[in-house]
């Protein structure tokens, strides 16, 4: 998770430096997080103690 967060930040900063809108990047990151969570929920399997 730490490596993923680091990569997201690094790429986001590159895009901002290239002139991208920081709020648009934030919106895209949030949408990607939602999509990832939904995908994980679909493939997850309940476990019992």
Order of alpha helices (4+ residues) and beta strands (2+ residues): alpha-alpha
